[in-house]
Amino acid sequence: MNGEFSIPIFLFGGAAAVLIVYFNKRHKERMAMIEKGVNPADYKGAPMREWFRTNPLSSLKWGLLASFVGVGLIVASWLDRWYMMHDSIYLSCMLVAGGIALIIFYFIAAKKLKQE
């Protein structure tokens, strides 16, 4: 009976402790920036901008991968239906088709980068 009440207390208490420590550290960091004469607003979201920088070839890569994995799934379904293959053929065909898609993407990207 005692365990039923302690789980929510620890859950919400732990979440509150993490938030308190996060905001306290952020406040101290901003105060240190102000003391050195740096505007904290200039650095808002700066590390995240690098992560989300758009790459025009990224959508090509994911599109090729998704298309080829779908084709691999269709081929596996066809092989399973007509030739009574084992169920592992699904994963095998999807991985082989995905690998082929990434190899095709490599050649397209290398050609595009060579042009630039």
Residue, then its C-alpha position, 0 to 999 in steps of 0.5 A: m500500500n505504501g508503494e502506491f503513493s510513493i511512485p507519483i511523489f517520486l515521479f513528480g518530485g524528480a521532474a520538479a528537481v530536474l526543472i529547478v536545476y535546469f533553470n538555476k544553471r541557465h540563470k547563472e550562465r546568463m548572469a555570467m554572460i551579462e557580467k562579461g558584457v555579452n548579450p544573451a539574446d544573441y546566443k538564443g538557439a545558436p547550437m541548435r541551428e547547426w543541427f537543423r541546417t538544411n541539406p538539399l540532398s537529405s530529402l533525396k536520400w530519405g526518399l530513395l531509402a523509403s521508396f526502395v524499402g517499399v519495393g523490397l517489401i513488395v518483392a518479398s511479399w511476391l516471393d513469399r506468395w509464389y515461392m513459399m519463402h520463409d518469413s525472413i525474406y521480408l527483412s532480407c529484401m528490405l535491407v538489400a533494397g535499402g542498401i541499393a538505395l543508399i549506394i545509388f544516393y552515394f553516386i548521385a551525391a558524389k556527382k553533384l558535389k563534383q559539379e560544385 
